[in-house]
């Protein structure tokens, strides 16, 4: 399985690869992964602000997934 991602296309490839790996174990439940991400916004930004934005994006992703479940 590839461990790095360089863009949206690679992200979708990685997600597909994870799903294929999980199928091998025939788990009795679905696996879902949500991720938030952000970056520092210039020299004056602080890491705690970046983490707060990241956390907000994580929960936005979770809410989005609740509304659009995968097949």
C-alpha positions in Angstrom: 0.0 0.0 0.0 1.3 3.5 -0.9 1.9 5.7 2.2 2.2 9.2 0.7 -0.3 11.4 -1.1 0.5 14.3 -3.3 -3.0 15.4 -4.4 -6.7 14.7 -4.8 -6.2 11.9 -7.3 -3.6 10.2 -5.1 -5.9 10.7 -2.1 -8.7 8.9 -3.9 -6.3 6.1 -4.9 -5.1 5.8 -1.3 -8.7 5.5 -0.1 -9.4 2.8 -2.7 -6.3 0.9 -1.6 -7.3 1.1 2.1 -10.8 -0.2 1.2 -9.3 -3.1 -0.7 -7.0 -4.0 2.2 -9.8 -3.9 4.7 -11.9 -6.2 2.5 -9.2 -8.9 2.9 -9.9 -9.1 6.6 -13.7 -9.6 6.1 -14.5 -7.4 9.1 -18.1 -7.5 10.4 -18.3 -3.7 10.4 -17.5 -0.8 8.0 -14.4 1.2 8.5 -14.5 4.9 7.9 -11.7 7.5 8.3 -12.1 11.2 8.6 -9.3 13.7 8.4 -8.9 17.4 8.9 -6.0 19.3 7.6 -4.7 22.8 7.4 -1.5 24.7 7.2 0.1 27.7 8.8 -1.2 30.9 7.4 1.9 33.1 7.4 4.6 34.0 9.9 2.1 35.3 12.5 -0.1 32.2 12.6 0.2 30.0 15.7 0.2 26.2 15.7 -2.7 26.1 18.2 -4.8 28.1 15.6 -3.8 25.7 12.9 -4.8 22.8 15.1 -8.2 24.4 15.8 -8.9 24.9 12.1 -7.8 21.3 11.4 -10.2 20.0 14.1 -13.1 22.0 12.6 -12.3 20.6 9.2 -12.3 17.1 10.7 -15.8 17.5 12.0 -17.0 19.1 8.8 -15.7 16.0 7.0 -17.5 13.7 9.4 -20.8 15.6 8.9 -20.3 15.5 5.2 -19.8 11.8 5.3 -23.0 11.3 7.3 -24.9 13.1 4.6 -23.2 11.3 1.7 -22.4 7.7 2.8 -20.1 5.7 0.5 -21.3 2.6 -1.3 
